[in-house]
Amino acid sequence: MRGDPFGPLSFVVLSFRYLERTVMETEVAGILLGAVLPLYPMLFVIYQKIGRYDEIVEEFKKLRAEHDAHRENFHGN
């Protein structure tokens, strides 16, 4: 014998340890996804609102520039 403590069962023991580690990694991945995935709809809504805000800011800048041009024409400043 090579000195395996489990003899012919060493493959089964090693397979069980690999399976145990794989299950633990799967559980960790499941917990991580369970915590992160619910955030995505909220992040998408925030992204959309930022996009709308950017559009409003751009429109405001155009209106302000137009107002300044009319004010200069009207007041002669």
Helices and strands as residue ranges (DSSP letters): G 7-9, H 10-36, H 39-75
